[in-house]
C-alpha cells in the first residue's frame, strides 16, 4: 500500500479526511452535524481512497490547524474503516446511501457516474423507464456514450426517446432532481451492490492458477465441508477442456496466438475430442507435423502438461477479454450466422 509522505501534495478534501480520521468518532460526529450531505459525501469518498498516511503528515496537518498533538499515529483510510466511522456518526440509511455511492462508478456528479457505467447495463435499466426520463438522461451524458446506449434500446422505444429529445426544451431543475433521485435510488444503489465482487469468482480465478494436484486437493476438501461453494467455484472455473466451447474461428485465432512449442505437450494430455478439434482447425500438413511432434516426445511429466495447458488457458482468457475470440455458451445469442 502506498504511504502518503508528502504533505505538499495533499488536496483540501484529503486534508479534511485525514483531520477527521485523526479526530476520532465523537469529534467527527459534531463536525458532520454542521456539514451538508454533499460535503459529507465528498469527504467520505476521499477517506475511502486515502490509503496509508504517515505520522509526519498527520502531525504537520495538526500544526497547520493550530492544534497540538501529544502523539501521532499512522492512519489507514479504507472502505471498511470509513463505513465503521460513519455508522457511529450517522443513521444506517444515510450510511448505506453514502457507501453505495462510494462503491458505485466513479464520478463527482450523477451524470459523470453514468458515463462510467457499461452501456449494456445502462440500456437494460433505462428501457424500463419512461421515454421522457431516458430523454433527459441521454441529453446529459456524453454524446458517444448516449449513442451506444441508444443503439442497444428496443427500436420503437429508442425512436420515442429521440422524438422526446427533439421536442425537449431546457430541463426544469425540479425535473432534473426527480430524474437524479430515480437514478440514485433505483439504479445506482443496486449497481453498487451487484458490483461488489463475488468471493466465489475470486476463488475460481485463484484455483485456475493453482497446480492441478493442489487444486484437486482443495476442491475435494471443499466438497466435503461446503459442497455448495465447491460447486459454484467449479462452475466459474475455466479449464483446458472448456476450449471445446470455442467456435472454429476462435480455435484458429488461438492456434495463431500461442507459442507453438506449448501445443504438443498440452494436447498430449488432452481428451481425444479436444485434440481432434485442434487438428481439424489446422491445415492437413500442420496437423500431421503436430502429431509427429507429439509422438516424438515420448512420455512427459504431468507437471509439464499442466503448465502448457494453463498457459493456453491464460492466452484464451486474454483473447476473450480483448473480444478476439468467442466462448459459446449454447444460448441462441451465441449462434453464428454464416
Secondary structure, DSSP 4 states (H G I P E B T S, - for coil): --EE--GGG--HHHHHHHHHHHH-HHHHHHHHTTS-HHHHHHHHHHHHT-EEE-HHHHHHHHHHTT---S----EEE-HHHHHHHHHTTS-HHHHHHHHHHHHS---SSHHHHHTTS-HHHHHHHHTTS-HHHHHHHHHHS-HHHHHHHHHHS-HHHHHHHHHHHHH--SPPHHHHHHHHHHIIIIIIHHHHHHTSPPHHHHHHHHHHHS-HHHHHHHHHHHHHH-HHHHHHHHHH---GGGGGGB-HHHHHHHHHHS-HHHHHHHHHTS-HHHHHHHHHTS-HHHHHHHHHHHHHH-S--HHHHHHHHHHHHHHHHHHHHTTSS-B--SSGGG----
